[in-house]
Amino acid sequence: MSPFKRRVRVSAAVAFTTVGLSLIGTPSQALQGPVGTANHNFAARILIGDSERACTGALVSQRWVLTAASCFAANGRPAAGRPPVTTTVTVGRTDLTQPSAGAVRTAVELVPHPDRDLVLVKLNTGVAGVQPVAVAATPVGTDQSVTAAGFGRTKTAWVPDVLHTGTFTATGNSTADVALAPAGDAVICQGDAGGPVLRANGQTQELVAVASRSWQGGCLGTPATETRTGAIATRVDDVRAWITSNVTPVPGDMNGDNKPDMVAVVNDGKLRLYPGTGNGGLSAPVQIGTGGWSGAQVTHRGDWTGDGIEDIVAIVGGELRVYPNLGDGTLAAPVKIGTLPTSARIVGVGDTTRDGQPDLAVTYDDKLWIYPGIVGTTPKHGTPIQIGTSGWNVMTLTAPGDANNDGRPDLLARDTRDGILYVYLGQPNGSFGDRTEFGRAYTTASRPLIAGAADANRDGVADMWATAGDGTLKFYKGGADIHGPIDGPSIQVGASSWDTIQSIS
């Protein structure tokens, strides 16, 4: 019989007094090994319920933690959706007694892998200032040295206050399992389930697996007769695409449901969020600004605060402001990042400069500028870059997202004199190429307002919304011809009253 057949899950449904925090003890404990450092800030401590169960995980994007599915269900098959009990996740705090470090979040969604001991945990808001761990693209070989990290118990402590690490020799195979043999006194204990197993790749630590099952020999509470310390982890390199597809933010999504949304300024000066339905339509609006928005220029496309959530940028009274998203589309107090002429028009185009920060396309004085975002947790922009010399005063700008699927954001511009809509494709240098015709008959009378909708119907092609002269709202499915992206067929998705809207984005 395989020596691992009787191995137990590292954190099944046990009381909080039996789960805790470590792979290896500090020098004052019998299990020797280093305490986790700032290099392990991506490690997450997961507390399920008031005191029902605790596990470890790893931040794989600003709003998502990867851990073991068995943390949430003894059979390793938790239900997708909202966790059945309150689940608290602490990230960026290798010492839990230091409340000034990292952040504490609530889990709002579980996405279990269909056939592995893996689950993605979505946080209510993202975590800024903590670098997610890189997910390995290649499997563990034979006898590779790896480091495991966890918040589980040690040999002498039920609930230590710090993250600990341990060195193991890992051997992978063609299955989901990675066998871990301890180097020295390392052992994986209760509370370490879902903890990251890391491999050095140059100066980078990459996630190759998460802790799943262990004999737990030497852990506090394990019978002295159990001396085996081997473990099994679940590999992640071959499910990297599954991780990425779930954790990558969807352009245009403001409320965190992975569907592009619309933001609109109403004639009464209020700001509304219209949640997208995923098929080009919109749900009932949610008021996210109570007043003072009349005449404001509003746009949204990208995360300006480093927490993985799309924010709103606006020109209000000549001030260029970022309104941080609180995770559900509601807004925090604004942060002023500059001053612009009241005649300026802005559109959030996405990351044109490919530096990981969203950028703005801005027109004023008949010119087109790129205002590059600066990487960091505090919103700010860099020195404006002029990319258009004249002819922009007559243009209405909007951003479709990536209209030609080349990985770069593009720009739409409507000539208000004749209603011709043009697309400017993003270039590797952060600028835009020569324009090509995207659509016709978009006069300000027939289509007063236009807004790029990103991929609002989730078919992989950038789309658009436009109000009509009769007060209705149209959704234009994106298309293409031999010359590139074009507007596609339209359907009505808003019945009336859209003539009471000042702007849409």
C-alpha positions in Angstrom: 0.0 0.0 0.0 1.3 3.5 -0.8 2.8 5.2 2.3 0.5 8.2 1.7 -2.8 6.4 1.5 -3.6 7.1 5.2 -2.2 10.6 5.1 -4.7 13.2 6.5 -5.7 16.6 5.2 -3.6 19.3 6.8 -6.6 21.3 7.8 -9.9 19.5 7.9 -12.8 20.6 10.0 -11.1 21.1 13.3 -11.6 23.6 16.1 -9.6 26.8 16.0 -7.6 25.6 19.0 -6.2 22.9 16.8 -5.2 25.1 13.9 -2.5 27.7 13.9 0.4 29.1 12.2 3.6 27.4 11.1 5.7 24.9 9.2 8.8 25.3 11.3 9.3 26.7 14.8 11.4 29.6 15.9 14.7 28.8 17.6 12.9 28.5 20.9 10.8 25.7 19.5 11.8 22.1 18.8 11.2 22.4 15.1 14.0 24.6 13.8 13.6 27.0 10.8 13.4 30.6 9.7 10.5 32.9 10.3 8.9 34.2 7.1 10.3 37.6 5.9 8.9 40.5 3.9 9.7 38.4 0.8 6.7 36.2 1.9 4.2 39.1 2.2 2.0 37.4 -0.4 1.2 34.7 2.2 -2.3 34.8 3.6 -3.8 33.6 6.8 -7.4 32.4 6.3 -9.8 32.2 9.2 -13.1 30.5 8.4 -16.0 31.3 10.7 -15.4 32.7 14.2 -13.1 29.8 15.2 -14.0 26.9 13.0 -10.9 26.4 10.8 -7.8 28.2 9.7 -5.6 27.7 6.7 -2.8 29.4 4.7 -3.0 30.8 1.2 -1.1 32.9 -1.3 -2.1 36.2 -3.0 -2.0 35.5 -6.7 -3.5 38.9 -7.8 -4.5 42.0 -5.8 -8.0 40.6 -5.1 -7.5 36.9 -5.1 -5.9 34.3 -2.8 -5.2 30.7 -3.9 -5.5 28.0 -1.2 -6.5 24.3 -0.7 -10.2 23.5 -1.4 -10.1 21.2 1.6 -9.9 24.3 3.8 -13.5 24.9 3.0 -14.9 21.4 2.6 -13.7 18.1 4.2 -14.2 16.4 0.8 -12.3 19.1 -1.0 -15.3 20.1 -3.0 -16.7 23.4 -1.6 -19.6 25.0 -3.4 -18.8 27.9 -5.8 -20.1 31.3 -4.7 -20.2 33.2 -1.4 -18.6 31.3 1.5 -21.2 29.8 3.8 -19.7 31.4 6.8 -17.7 34.6 7.3 -14.2 34.1 6.2 -11.4 36.6 7.1 -8.2 36.8 5.1 -5.1 38.6 6.4 -2.5 39.4 3.7 0.9 41.1 3.8 1.4 40.5 7.6 3.9 37.8 8.3 3.7 38.8 12.0 0.0 38.9 13.0 0.7 41.1 16.0 1.7 44.0 13.7 -1.7 45.5 12.6 0.0 48.4 10.7 1.3 46.0 8.1 -0.8 44.4 5.3 -4.5 44.3 5.2 -7.5 42.3 6.5 -10.2 41.4 4.1 -13.4 39.4 3.9 -13.9 36.6 1.4 -16.8 37.2 -0.9 -16.5 34.4 -3.4 -15.0 30.9 -3.8 -14.0 29.5 -7.2 -13.0 25.8 -6.7 -11.0 23.9 -9.3 -13.2 21.1 -10.7 -10.8 18.3 -9.9 -8.0 19.5 -7.7 -7.5 20.5 -4.0 -7.4 24.1 -5.1 -9.8 27.1 -4.6 -9.5 30.7 -5.5 -10.8 33.1 -2.8 -12.0 36.5 -3.9 -11.6 39.4 -1.4 -14.1 42.1 -0.8 -11.6 44.7 -1.8 -8.1 44.3 -3.2 -4.8 44.7 -1.3 -2.6 47.5 -2.4 1.2 47.5 -1.9 1.6 43.7 -1.7 3.2 42.0 -4.6 1.3 38.8 -5.6 3.4 35.7 -6.0 4.3 34.6 -9.5 2.7 31.3 -10.6 5.2 28.8 -12.1 4.9 28.0 -15.8 6.9 24.7 -15.5 6.5 21.7 -13.2 8.6 20.6 -10.3 11.2 18.0 -11.4 12.9 15.4 -9.4 14.5 16.3 -6.1 14.2 20.0 -6.4 14.6 22.2 -3.3 11.5 24.1 -2.4 10.4 26.3 0.4 6.9 26.0 2.0 5.3 28.7 4.1 2.4 28.5 6.5 0.5 29.9 9.5 -0.1 26.4 11.1 0.8 25.1 14.5 4.4 24.2 15.4 5.7 21.5 17.6 5.1 23.5 20.8 2.5 26.1 19.9 -1.2 25.8 18.8 -1.5 29.3 17.4 1.8 31.1 16.8 1.8 34.7 15.8 4.2 34.6 12.8 4.5 32.9 9.5 7.2 30.2 9.3 9.0 28.5 6.4 10.6 25.2 5.9 12.8 23.6 3.2 11.7 20.4 1.5 12.9 18.3 -1.4 10.1 18.1 -4.0 9.4 15.5 -6.6 6.6 16.0 -9.1 5.1 13.6 -11.7 2.5 13.8 -14.4 -0.4 13.9 -11.9 -1.5 16.8 -9.6 0.7 15.6 -6.7 4.0 16.9 -5.7 5.7 14.8 -3.0 7.5 16.8 -0.3 10.3 15.2 1.8 11.5 17.4 4.7 15.1 18.7 4.7 16.0 18.6 8.4 13.2 19.1 10.9 10.6 20.7 8.6 7.1 19.5 8.9 3.7 20.6 7.6 1.1 20.9 10.4 -2.6 21.7 10.9 -3.3 25.3 9.6 -0.7 25.0 6.8 -3.2 23.6 4.3 -3.1 25.8 1.2 0.2 27.3 2.1 2.5 28.2 -0.8 5.3 25.9 -1.9 7.9 28.0 -3.6 10.8 27.5 -6.0 13.6 30.0 -6.6 13.9 31.2 -10.2 16.7 33.6 -10.2 15.8 36.4 -7.8 12.1 35.5 -8.0 10.1 33.1 -5.9 7.5 31.3 -7.9 4.5 29.2 -6.7 4.8 25.6 -7.8 2.2 24.0 -5.5 0.1 24.5 -2.4 0.2 22.3 0.7 -2.5 19.6 0.7 -1.9 16.5 2.9 0.7 15.6 5.5 1.6 12.9 8.1 2.2 15.7 10.6 4.8 13.8 12.6 6.2 16.0 15.4 3.3 18.6 15.2 1.7 19.6 18.5 -1.3 17.3 19.1 -0.1 14.5 16.8 0.5 11.2 18.7 4.2 10.6 19.6 4.0 7.3 17.7 3.6 9.1 14.4 7.1 10.0 13.2 6.5 10.4 9.5 6.9 14.0 8.2 6.4 13.6 4.5 3.6 15.6 2.7 1.8 16.0 -0.6 1.2 19.4 -2.3 -1.0 20.2 -5.3 0.8 21.4 -8.4 -0.3 24.7 -10.0 1.9 25.2 -13.1 -0.5 23.2 -15.4 -3.6 25.1 -14.1 -1.9 28.5 -14.5 -4.4 29.4 -17.3 -7.3 28.6 -15.0 -5.8 30.9 -12.3 -5.1 33.7 -14.7 -8.5 33.6 -16.4 -10.3 33.9 -13.0 -8.1 36.5 -11.3 -7.4 38.9 -14.1 -9.6 42.0 -13.8 -12.2 42.5 -16.5 -11.8 46.0 -18.1 -14.8 48.1 -17.4 -15.9 46.1 -14.4 -16.7 48.4 -11.5 -18.7 46.1 -9.1 -16.5 43.0 -9.2 -18.8 40.6 -11.0 -16.5 40.3 -14.1 -18.8 42.1 -16.4 -18.1 45.6 -17.9 -20.3 48.3 -16.4 -21.4 51.8 -17.4 -21.1 55.0 -15.4 -23.4 57.9 -16.2 -23.9 61.5 -15.1 -27.5 62.4 -14.9 -29.0 65.9 -15.6 -29.8 66.3 -11.9 -26.0 66.1 -11.1 -26.0 62.6 -9.7 -23.6 59.8 -10.7 -25.0 56.4 -11.5 -23.5 52.9 -12.0 -25.3 50.7 -14.5 -24.1 47.1 -13.8 -23.5 45.1 -17.0 -25.4 41.9 -17.5 -22.8 40.2 -19.6 -24.8 40.2 -22.8 -24.5 43.9 -23.7 -27.5 45.0 -21.5 -27.5 46.8 -18.2 -29.2 46.3 -14.9 -31.1 48.8 -12.8 -28.8 51.7 -11.9 -27.1 52.2 -8.5 -26.5 55.8 -7.4 -22.8 56.2 -6.5 -22.7 60.0 -6.4 -25.3 62.1 -4.7 -24.7 65.5 -6.4 -22.2 67.9 -7.8 -21.4 65.9 -10.9 -23.2 68.1 -13.4 -20.7 69.2 -16.1 -18.0 66.8 -14.9 -15.9 64.7 -17.3 -16.0 61.1 -16.0 -14.2 58.0 -17.2 -13.2 54.6 -15.8 -10.8 52.1 -17.2 -8.1 50.8 -14.9 -6.8 50.6 -11.3 -5.3 53.8 -10.1 -4.8 52.7 -6.4 -3.0 49.4 -6.8 -5.7 47.3 -5.3 -6.8 45.5 -8.4 -10.1 47.3 -8.7 -11.1 49.8 -11.4 -11.5 53.4 -10.3 -13.2 56.5 -11.6 -11.2 59.5 -12.9 -13.0 62.8 -13.4 -12.5 66.5 -14.1 -14.6 68.4 -11.6 -14.2 72.2 -11.5 -10.8 72.0 -13.3 -9.4 69.4 -10.9 -8.3 66.1 -12.2 -9.4 63.6 -9.5 -9.3 59.9 -8.9 -12.2 58.4 -7.0 -11.1 55.1 -5.5 -13.5 52.2 -5.9 -14.5 50.5 -2.6 -14.9 47.2 -4.3 -18.6 47.2 -5.2 -18.6 50.3 -7.4 -19.2 52.8 -4.6 -16.6 55.5 -4.2 -14.2 56.8 -1.6 -13.2 60.4 -1.2 -11.4 61.8 -4.2 -7.7 62.3 -4.6 -6.6 65.3 -6.6 -3.9 64.3 -9.1 -3.7 67.5 -11.3 -5.4 70.5 -12.8 -6.8 70.7 -16.3 -8.6 73.4 -18.4 -12.4 73.2 -17.9 -12.6 72.6 -21.7 -10.4 69.4 -21.4 -11.9 66.0 -22.3 -10.6 62.8 -20.8 -11.0 59.1 -21.4 -9.4 56.2 -19.5 -7.9 54.1 -22.3 -6.1 51.5 -20.2 -2.4 50.8 -20.0 -1.0 52.3 -23.2 2.5 52.5 -21.9 2.7 48.9 -20.7 4.0 49.7 -17.3 1.2 48.2 -15.3 -0.6 51.5 -14.7 -3.7 52.9 -16.5 -3.2 56.0 -18.6 -5.5 58.8 -19.7 -6.1 60.2 -23.2 -6.8 64.0 -22.8 -7.7 66.6 -25.4 -7.4 70.4 -24.9 -6.1 73.3 -27.0 -6.9 71.2 -30.1 -4.2 68.6 -29.1 -4.2 65.1 -27.9 -2.1 64.0 -24.9 -1.4 60.9 -23.0 -1.2 61.4 -19.2 0.7 58.3 -18.0 -0.2 56.8 -14.7 2.7 56.3 -12.2 3.1 52.9 -10.6 2.3 53.0 -6.8 -0.4 52.9 -4.2 -1.1 56.7 -4.4 -2.8 57.9 -7.6 -0.7 60.2 -9.7 0.3 60.8 -13.3 3.6 61.5 -15.0 4.6 64.2 -17.5 2.0 64.5 -20.2 3.1 63.3 -23.7 1.7 65.1 -26.7 0.7 62.6 -29.4 -1.7 64.6 -31.5 -0.9 68.1 -32.9 -4.2 69.5 -34.1 -7.8 68.7 -35.1 -8.9 67.3 -31.7 -11.4 69.9 -30.5 -14.0 68.5 -32.8 -13.5 64.9 -31.6 -15.5 63.0 -29.0 -13.2 60.4 -27.4 -14.0 57.0 -26.0 -12.1 53.8 -25.3 -13.3 50.4 -26.6 -10.5 48.5 -24.9 -8.5 46.2 -27.1 -10.5 46.3 -30.3 -8.1 44.2 -32.4 -7.0 41.7 -29.8 -3.3 42.5 -30.0 -2.9 43.1 -26.3 -2.9 47.0 -26.5 -5.7 49.4 -25.8 -7.2 51.3 -28.7 -9.0 54.7 -29.0 -12.3 55.7 -30.7 -12.9 59.2 -31.8 -16.1 60.6 -33.3 -15.8 63.6 -35.6 -18.7 65.8 -34.5 -18.9 67.6 -37.8 -19.9 64.6 -39.9 -20.6 61.7 -37.5 -17.8 59.5 -38.7 -16.3 57.3 -36.0 -12.7 56.4 -36.2 -10.5 53.8 -34.5 -6.9 54.5 -33.6 -5.0 51.3 -32.8 -2.6 51.2 -29.9 1.1 51.0 -30.8 4.1 49.4 -29.0 5.5 52.9 -28.2 2.4 53.8 -26.2 0.9 56.0 -28.9 -1.8 55.3 -31.5 -1.5 54.6 -35.2 -3.2 56.2 -38.1 -7.0 56.3 -38.0 -9.3 54.0 -39.9 -13.0 54.3 -40.2 -15.0 52.4 -37.6 -18.5 53.4 -38.3 -20.8 56.1 -39.8 -23.9 58.0 -38.9 -22.8 58.8 -35.4 -23.9 62.4 -35.5 -24.6 64.2 -32.2 -28.2 64.4 -33.2 -28.7 60.7 -34.0 -26.3 59.3 -31.4 -25.8 62.1 -28.7 -23.5 60.0 -26.4 -21.1 57.2 -27.2 -19.1 55.0 -24.8 -16.7 52.2 -25.4 -18.1 49.2 -23.5 -15.0 47.0 -23.4 -16.2 43.4 -24.0 -19.7 43.9 -22.6 -21.1 40.7 -24.1 -18.1 38.6 -23.2 -17.4 37.2 -26.7 -13.8 38.4 -26.9 -14.5 41.5 -29.1 -14.7 45.1 -27.9 -18.1 46.7 -28.0 -19.8 50.1 -27.6 -22.9 51.8 -26.2 -24.6 54.8 -27.7 -27.7 56.8 -26.8 -30.1 57.6 -29.6 -32.0 60.7 -30.5 -35.3 59.1 -29.4 -34.0 58.7 -25.8 -33.2 55.0 -26.1 -29.8 53.2 -25.5 -28.2 51.0 -28.1 -25.6 48.3 -27.7 -23.2 47.8 -30.7 -21.6 44.4 -30.9 -18.0 44.8 -32.0 -17.0 43.4 -35.4 -14.2 43.4 -38.0 -13.6 43.5 -41.7 -10.5 43.2 -43.9 -9.4 46.7 -42.6 -9.7 45.9 -38.9 -12.2 46.6 -36.2 -15.6 48.1 -37.1 -19.0 48.6 -35.4 -21.3 45.6 -35.5 -25.0 45.2 -35.4 -26.9 47.1 -32.7 -29.8 46.2 -30.4 -31.8 48.4 -28.0 -30.9 47.8 -24.4 -32.4 50.9 -22.8 -36.1 51.8 -23.5 -36.3 55.4 -22.5 -35.1 58.4 -20.5 -31.6 58.2 -21.8 -32.0 61.8 -23.0 -31.8 62.8 -19.3 -28.2 61.6 -19.2 -25.3 64.1 -19.7 -22.5 61.7 -20.3 -21.7 57.9 -20.3 -18.5 56.0 -19.9 
